């Protein structure tokens, strides 16, 4: 069953059956059907023997009754009914997403039902995502089985970032934040109990997926560690892969007899596995979001030499400190560059790295400083810390910076600490395609992620 | 690497109903993987100990061999730098009496009389087999830095030579090996060899769950296995 690219039914379905479709819009199946009617352009078939019509669509008593093979069946039924339904659908379906809970996560009785589901899927020759998951949100195919109303959780626009997550709530919350920040995604997969499709399968697919430019993973536990490392290694050779692992405290070998065994906590082994696989290790939810923003809006592989341009000296020094702490370097300005800047700028600007344009900063002085410091081969990345106090600064600044005067590849990270006025400016940076953060530490963490996000040779 | 003989050690121990390799067994296993191991003899009585010491040449180490006491030095079962026969007799009785008091039920298989390794930097190199991710190797500078500070680095095995050197560079105590405070520069290549080889052993020899050299004594040239233990699956 396992193999490359046999997940196509999940990511480019031309037909979808929703098993357990309901006339009451508040139910899970109602939310899913509504989403699919809005975003999915292929054939859509509600299935439920109790209704002849659901939300204006013809409703079928069974998948077989549809009369043609279906790429993807989404099951929103009680757990007990699902193994039977999967078996009954048989080979009329290529892929199944089981969003329902009530399986192994609930105890021995649920585990039995999950076992029956696995057996049914094997007998029917169908791949399964779930159970106990949110399924897929996909801006490429228009598939959205995340059963949370859009009024509560916004969906991101299309973008190059794909997210795979064991936890549905983690994925959905991150999606909401990214959508609010204007960061797009390609595919988001929540696979829950992973009775069949797991992170390695998803990575196999995403490695070859041209729509996916970077991958972020949320991990609770991995069963087949070696297979995961192989799949992630293949992936990271082509595009950046980053991961957060939760449950760090869990101990490794219980009752270990050697120091090695006693010290080897689960997390040490996961770290070693991430390193082997070329995965960028992320530390918790905040780091996950920072990394998603950074790689959702720009590309990595930049190197560690950071230029800092600011109009607030103190913030510049704070950023420089954070860089040192996170293993990045803040090299001094080369003499030729500082000589040139001195000739161009007023003498009260502090020419150095950080470069302080002071309260007299203008959009143009930021752009000029950017062009002069970043056009040579002195720095790999620049953090522009724009405090919005100087009255000459306008909302054109993000757009001017995004033109990257005199250079092309090197990432620009914006940092705009401050209250309401400054926070609203973050959106302007994002619209200009520049990742922006409201604290120096977050900006530097983003830089650290980008510095590691080069595709491995 | 004589994998078949190494597996025989594992199997024979398991057939005795034991889950640990005691020091002489673990060292024999490592010797079969061409690790440098000091000359030694396992003895059952003090006369044999004296004979072994004469043959090996003073100074020697005298160590308790018991599958029930895995941390020998904590149990008072290790004496180093024994200079003469009289001292062997003294230490022998002191170990026997101490162990009889503290571990009355421990099975004593005998004593290891061993050539003293010259002084050097002590490091710990270990390997485990993880249920999900398979073999992994660990490096640390010996003693408290490992136990209290957890100043160690891990990699999934097998590892490359480059990874072995990265592992050494990652621990904060690394300068101890490179001439800190007038010390000599230690043979990092020998440590790399040990880490690579431990990973290979875990990959090729079935039945090992944990395998640890603690300490590996590292000299300006070469390194020697001063103590070792293994846990079986």
Interface residues (C-beta under 8 A of the other chain):
Chain A: X221 X222 X223 X224 X225 X226 X229 X252 X253 X256 X257 X258 X259 X260 X261 X263 X264 X268 X269 X270 X271 X272 X273 X275 X276
Chain B: X20 X70 X124 X126 X127 X128 X130 X132 X133 X134 X136 X138 X140 X146 X147 X150 X152 X154 X155 X156 X209 X210 X211 X212 X214 X229 X230 X231
